[in-house]
Every structure is written in structure tokens, then in C-alpha cells.
């Protein structure tokens, strides 16, 4: 076989795979318009179907794509969510969002921690899983909002919540992680706290530093490809530098979007540019995420996993009720926002891996619990988000 034929044999499966995934995304989009299931859930189901858990149709090289696609997709989502956090929106929703977010993060963690202790999980495992429980899935939540065309006070509050939830969650996880280490006699809690502080403040600083020149540049080039290149360039640069500095790239991109939305005279241009090209990346991301979900992990969940799933859901709902009332939110917001934030994915899995690496004796409990519950929350969570948006009366038609 000559070099050209060999190269074609290597490239052809990649192009066929990408084409098939995009067609699957088109079908998911069409089905999502005519069924109660959001296209995110349909894509995840398609991924599960073609993944190793069922038909095992995806070539091995797709496993190498997933980390890169995850970074690109979440960077875009973070930037778009940050664009919703304009000064006017924050003045209107700021206190409400902060109180709502803090309340549901704390109650979800408290419910899970106490419930797991009563279920016999042990104090260290209960602390670690309580720290993981509040994490959300901004990509899934954002796409359901975008797909449904929802607009209004409830939608703005929801996007504000998912923009800051993981920051609260990472801080809470770090505190509980340090307590678990102290109980194990491992020490190093001061270093862990400093590391978490750097991950959060470094991300905010990076987003702000890159956001200022991006805001200045926005509107100084004509619409079309230059604006698209400008938006993508800054978002990818922000994400890459954040990974290099070992800070939260999601929070950095949220900050980048917020600074551009606040400072740019014509700030809507880069957001429209990203919105025009994000869906192909999200198709690849969600379908490969579905393929990565291991259905076998559901069998290992057991009592601890069931308690985690039920009490995380109850804690988010109770926290939304309490936070909504304390923050002065209208009833239609605090009655339904708890359903809208059920999706849980990448951040939770990342925290679970950190916990498992530091506590090898608990790995067989933590990983199956979080992986198994993620399958359920990723498949059913977007359905609950769409349901909440409809009940809040912000979905057109």
C-alpha cells in the first residue's frame, strides 16, 4: 500500500465517524422538537447505544477526542453564560442568585452528608460525597435553555446559578476534603486550601485580564469571519492558559464573557459568533460523553448510590425553596429552579477522581457512586430542566 492509500485508510474512518455523529446530532435536534426529551438527553442516549456498554461501534481513536472536545465545548458554554452576567442583570438578580446558589449548594451537601452517615457510609466517604454532590452540568443546562428558546426572569436566574454554582462547589469540596484528610491524619490541608484559592482567584484574574483587550477589540472589526476568529481566539486562549496555570478554565471563561458583556460597546457580536458554531462541538461532546457513560456502574451503585441520588435531588429542591424565599424570589422561581439544576457531569466526575486518588481505600465506593449517579442525572436531568422552564412559563409556544 503506497503512502497516499495508507493515509486515506487512516483518515477515512475519522471523517466517517465525524459525519455520522453530526447526522446523529441532526436527528436528535429533530426528535427533540417533537418529543418530551431534550436533544441533550437524546444525544447521550445515542452515545450510550453506540458506546462500549451496548453496541461498541465507535472507533478507539474517539477516546482521544473527548478531553479536547470537553474543554472546547465547556469553554464556549462558560463564555456564553458569562455573557448573561451583565451589570444590569446582576443588579436585578445578584443577591437572589447568590443566596439561591449558596443555599442549594449547602443543603444538597448537608442532605447527602447526613444521609450517607445514617446509611453507614463512614464519615470520610460521607464528607467527600457531600462535597461532590452540589456540582452541576452547565453545558447540559445551557443547551436545554438555548434549544427551548426560553427567556425571562427564571431563565436569567438559572443561567446565573450555573455560572457560579461550580465555584461554590469547588470551595465547599476543598473544605470537606481537607477535613477528611485531617481525620485520616494525612495533613496538608493548608496546601489544599491554598490550591483551591489559587484555582478560583487565578481563574477570575485570568478571565478579567483577557476580557479587557477582547472588550476593546469587539466592534472594531466588521461582522463575519473576523469577529468569529476574534471570539474563538480569545475563548481558546483563555481556556488553554487556564489549563496551563492549573486554574478553573470554566470559571475563567465565565469571567471572560462577563467582562466582555460589561465593558464592550457592541458586546453582542462575539456572543452571536460563538452561538453560531457551538452546536457542532456540543454534538460531538454530548455523544462522546454518552459513550463514556458505563451502564455497568449502575449495578454497583447499591444503597449508598440510591441515597446519594435521592438526597442530592431533595437537597437541591429544598435549598432552592429556602434560598428563593430568603432572596426574595417570586414563587414560580423557587418552586421550579430546584428541578432545573439536576444535571451533573464533568465537574462531579473530576472531583470524584481527586477524592479517589487521595483516598484509595474509598475508591471502590466513591467512583461507582458518582459515575452511576451521573448516568441518571445526565439522562434525566435535562428532561427536568425543560420541564421546569415550561412550568415557569418561559418557553415560547
C-alpha positions in Angstrom: 0.0 0.0 0.0 1.5 3.4 -1.0 1.7 6.4 1.3 -1.4 8.1 -0.2 -3.6 5.0 0.2 -2.3 4.4 3.7 -3.1 8.0 4.6 -6.6 7.6 3.2 -7.2 4.4 5.1 -6.3 6.3 8.3 -8.3 9.5 7.6 -11.5 7.8 6.2 -12.7 6.3 9.5 -12.3 9.6 11.2 -14.3 11.5 8.6 -17.0 8.8 8.5 -17.2 8.9 12.3 -17.5 12.7 12.5 -20.1 12.7 9.7 -22.2 10.0 11.4 -22.0 11.9 14.7 -23.2 15.1 13.1 -26.1 13.2 11.4 -27.0 11.8 14.8 -27.0 15.3 16.2 -29.4 16.5 13.4 -31.7 13.6 14.2 -31.6 14.4 17.9 -32.4 18.0 17.2 -35.4 17.0 15.0 -36.7 14.4 17.6 -36.2 16.9 20.4 -38.7 19.2 18.8 -41.4 16.6 18.7 -40.8 14.6 22.0 -40.6 15.5 25.7 -36.9 14.6 25.6 -34.3 17.4 25.1 -31.8 16.9 22.4 -29.0 16.6 25.1 -30.7 13.5 26.5 -31.2 12.1 23.0 -27.6 12.6 22.1 -26.4 11.0 25.4 -28.7 8.0 24.7 -27.3 7.7 21.2 -23.8 7.8 22.7 -24.7 5.1 25.2 -26.2 3.0 22.4 -23.1 3.2 20.1 -20.6 3.1 23.0 -18.9 0.1 24.6 -21.7 -0.5 27.1 -24.1 -1.6 24.3 -23.1 -1.9 20.6 -19.4 -0.7 20.8 -19.5 0.9 17.3 -17.1 3.9 17.9 -13.5 3.5 16.8 -10.9 3.6 19.6 -9.5 7.0 18.5 -12.7 8.8 19.6 -11.5 8.3 23.2 -8.6 10.7 22.5 -11.0 13.3 21.2 -13.1 13.5 24.3 -10.8 15.5 26.6 -10.2 18.1 23.9 -13.8 18.4 22.9 -14.8 18.6 26.6 -12.5 21.6 27.0 -13.7 23.4 23.8 -17.4 22.8 24.5 -17.3 23.9 28.1 -15.1 26.9 27.3 -17.7 28.1 24.8 -20.6 27.4 27.2 -18.8 29.3 30.0 -18.2 32.3 27.8 -21.8 32.4 26.7 -23.1 32.0 30.3 -20.7 34.8 31.4 -22.3 37.0 28.6 -25.6 36.8 30.5 -24.0 38.3 33.6 -24.2 42.0 32.6 -24.3 44.7 35.2 -28.0 45.3 34.7 -28.7 41.5 35.1 -26.5 41.3 38.2 -28.1 44.3 39.8 -31.5 42.7 39.2 -30.6 39.2 40.1 -27.3 39.5 42.0 -28.5 39.0 45.6 -31.1 36.5 44.6 -28.7 34.4 42.6 -26.0 34.4 45.4 -28.5 33.4 48.1 -30.2 30.8 45.9 -26.8 29.3 44.9 -25.3 29.2 48.3 -28.5 27.8 49.8 -28.9 24.9 47.4 -25.2 24.1 47.4 -25.1 23.9 51.2 -28.4 22.0 51.6 -27.5 19.5 48.8 -24.2 18.8 50.6 -25.8 18.7 54.1 -28.6 16.3 53.0 -26.1 13.9 51.2 -23.6 14.0 54.1 -26.1 13.3 56.8 -28.0 10.7 54.8 -24.8 8.8 53.9 -23.7 8.8 57.5 -27.1 7.3 58.5 -26.7 4.7 55.7 -23.4 3.6 57.1 -21.0 5.1 54.5 -18.5 6.2 57.1 -17.5 9.8 58.0 -14.8 10.3 55.4 -16.8 8.9 52.5 -19.8 11.0 53.6 -17.7 14.2 53.7 -16.2 13.5 50.2 -19.5 12.7 48.5 -21.2 15.6 50.3 -18.5 17.8 48.7 -19.2 16.4 45.2 -23.0 16.5 45.4 -23.6 20.2 44.6 -21.7 20.2 41.3 -23.8 20.9 38.3 -23.6 20.5 34.5 -23.6 23.9 32.8 -23.3 22.6 29.3 -26.4 20.5 29.5 -28.4 23.2 31.3 -27.3 25.9 28.8 -28.2 23.8 25.8 -31.7 23.0 27.1 -32.3 26.7 27.6 -30.9 27.5 24.1 -32.9 24.7 22.4 -36.2 25.7 24.0 -35.8 29.4 23.3 -36.6 30.2 26.9 -36.3 33.8 28.0 -37.2 35.7 31.1 -36.5 36.1 34.8 -36.5 32.4 35.6 -34.1 31.7 32.7 -31.7 34.5 33.7 -31.7 33.3 37.3 -31.0 29.7 36.1 -28.0 30.8 33.9 -26.7 32.9 36.8 -26.9 29.9 39.1 -25.0 27.5 36.8 -22.4 30.2 36.2 -21.4 30.4 39.9 -22.5 27.0 41.3 -19.3 25.2 40.5 -17.2 27.9 42.1 -19.2 27.5 45.4 -19.0 23.7 44.9 -15.2 23.6 44.4 -14.7 25.7 47.5 -17.0 23.5 49.6 -15.4 20.3 48.3 -12.0 21.7 49.2 -13.1 22.4 52.8 -14.7 19.0 53.3 -11.8 17.3 51.5 -9.3 18.9 53.9 -11.5 17.8 56.9 -11.4 14.2 55.6 -7.6 14.4 55.2 -7.3 15.8 58.7 -9.4 12.8 60.0 -7.1 10.5 58.2 -4.0 12.2 59.6 -2.7 13.0 56.2 -2.1 16.7 56.9 -1.5 19.1 54.0 -4.9 20.8 54.4 -3.3 24.2 54.3 -1.8 23.4 50.9 -5.1 22.1 49.6 -6.9 25.3 50.7 -4.2 27.5 49.1 -4.5 25.4 45.9 -8.3 25.8 45.8 -7.9 29.6 46.4 -5.5 29.8 43.5 -7.8 27.8 41.3 -10.6 30.2 41.9 -8.9 33.6 42.1 -6.4 32.8 39.4 -9.3 31.9 37.0 -11.2 35.1 37.8 -8.0 37.2 37.3 -7.2 35.5 34.0 -10.7 36.0 32.6 -10.5 39.7 33.6 -7.1 40.2 32.1 -8.0 38.7 28.8 -11.5 40.2 28.9 -10.3 43.8 28.8 -8.5 43.6 25.4 -11.2 41.5 24.0 -13.8 44.1 25.0 -11.7 46.8 23.4 -11.4 44.9 20.2 -15.1 43.9 19.9 -16.9 46.1 17.5 -13.7 47.4 15.8 -13.8 44.6 13.2 -16.6 44.0 10.8 -19.2 41.3 11.3 -18.5 37.8 9.9 -15.4 35.7 9.9 -13.1 38.3 11.6 -15.5 38.5 14.6 -15.8 34.8 14.7 -12.0 34.3 14.7 -11.7 37.0 17.4 -14.2 35.4 19.7 -12.9 31.8 19.2 -9.3 33.0 19.6 -9.8 34.7 23.0 -12.0 31.8 24.3 -9.5 29.1 23.3 -6.6 31.2 24.6 -8.3 31.8 27.9 -9.1 28.1 28.2 -5.6 26.9 27.3 -3.8 29.4 29.6 -6.1 28.4 32.4 -5.2 24.7 32.0 -1.5 25.6 31.8 -1.8 27.6 35.0 -3.9 24.9 36.7 -6.9 27.1 37.4 -10.6 26.5 36.5 -10.9 27.1 32.8 -14.7 27.1 33.1 -14.7 29.9 35.7 -12.1 31.8 33.6 -14.3 31.7 30.5 -17.3 32.7 32.5 -15.3 35.7 33.8 -14.1 36.5 30.2 -17.7 36.5 29.0 -18.9 38.7 31.9 -16.1 41.3 31.4 -16.8 41.5 27.6 -20.5 41.8 28.2 -19.9 44.6 30.8 -17.2 46.6 29.0 -17.7 46.2 25.2 -19.9 48.8 23.5 -21.0 46.2 20.9 -20.6 43.1 23.1 -23.3 41.0 21.4 -21.1 40.4 18.3 -18.7 37.8 19.8 -21.6 36.0 21.6 -23.5 35.7 18.4 -20.3 34.4 16.7 -19.9 31.7 19.3 -23.6 30.8 19.3 -23.3 30.2 15.5 -20.7 27.5 15.8 -21.1 26.0 19.2 -23.6 23.3 18.3 -21.3 21.1 16.2 -18.9 21.0 19.1 -21.7 20.2 21.6 -22.9 17.4 19.3 -19.5 15.7 19.5 -19.2 16.4 23.2 -22.6 15.0 24.3 -22.5 11.9 22.1 -19.0 11.0 23.2 -20.0 11.8 26.8 -22.8 9.3 26.4 -20.4 6.7 25.0 -18.2 7.3 28.1 -21.1 6.5 30.5 -20.7 3.0 31.8 -24.0 1.3 32.4 -22.3 -1.4 34.4 -21.6 1.3 37.0 -25.3 1.5 37.7 -25.2 -2.1 39.0 -22.5 -1.1 41.6 -24.4 1.8 43.0 -26.5 0.0 45.6 -27.9 1.6 48.7 -25.2 4.3 49.0 -25.8 5.4 45.4 -29.6 5.4 45.8 -29.2 7.6 49.0 -26.9 9.9 47.1 -29.2 10.3 44.1 -32.4 10.9 46.2 -30.8 13.2 48.8 -28.9 15.3 46.2 -32.2 15.9 44.4 -34.0 16.6 47.7 -31.2 19.0 48.9 -31.2 21.0 45.6 -35.0 21.3 45.8 -35.1 22.3 49.5 -32.1 24.7 49.0 -33.9 26.4 46.1 -37.1 26.8 48.3 -35.1 28.2 51.2 -32.8 30.4 49.2 -35.6 31.7 47.0 -37.6 32.8 50.0 -34.6 34.4 51.7 -33.5 36.1 48.5 -37.0 37.5 47.7 -37.5 35.5 44.5 -41.1 35.0 43.1 -42.7 31.7 43.9 -42.5 30.5 40.3 -38.7 30.7 40.5 -38.1 28.9 43.8 -40.8 26.3 43.2 -39.1 25.1 39.9 -35.4 26.1 40.0 -34.5 23.0 42.0 -35.6 20.8 39.1 -33.7 22.8 36.6 -30.3 22.3 38.2 -30.4 18.5 38.5 -27.9 17.7 35.6 -24.5 16.6 36.9 -21.4 15.7 34.9 -17.8 16.7 34.3 -17.0 18.7 37.4 -18.5 16.0 39.7 -16.5 13.3 37.9 -13.3 15.3 38.2 -13.9 15.8 42.0 -14.6 12.1 42.4 -11.3 11.2 40.7 -9.4 13.6 43.0 -11.1 12.1 46.0 -10.4 8.5 44.9 -6.7 9.2 44.2 -6.2 10.7 47.7 -8.3 8.0 49.5 -7.6 4.7 47.6 -9.4 2.7 50.3 -12.6 4.6 49.4 -12.2 4.4 45.6 -14.5 1.4 45.2 -17.3 3.3 46.9 -16.8 6.8 45.6 -16.3 6.2 41.9 -19.2 3.8 41.3 -21.5 6.0 43.3 -20.6 9.2 41.3 -20.3 7.5 37.9 -23.5 5.6 38.3 -25.5 8.6 39.6 -24.0 10.7 36.7 -25.6 8.4 34.2 -29.0 9.0 35.8 -28.6 12.8 36.3 -27.3 13.3 32.8 -30.1 11.4 31.2 -33.0 12.6 33.3 -31.6 16.0 34.4 -32.1 17.8 31.1 -35.7 16.5 31.0 -36.3 18.0 34.4 -34.7 21.3 33.2 -37.0 21.5 30.2 -40.0 20.7 32.5 -39.0 23.4 34.9 -38.7 26.0 32.1 -42.1 25.1 30.8 -43.7 25.2 34.3 -42.1 28.7 34.9 -43.8 29.8 31.7 -40.7 31.0 29.8 -40.7 28.5 26.8 -42.4 30.1 23.7 -45.5 28.5 22.4 
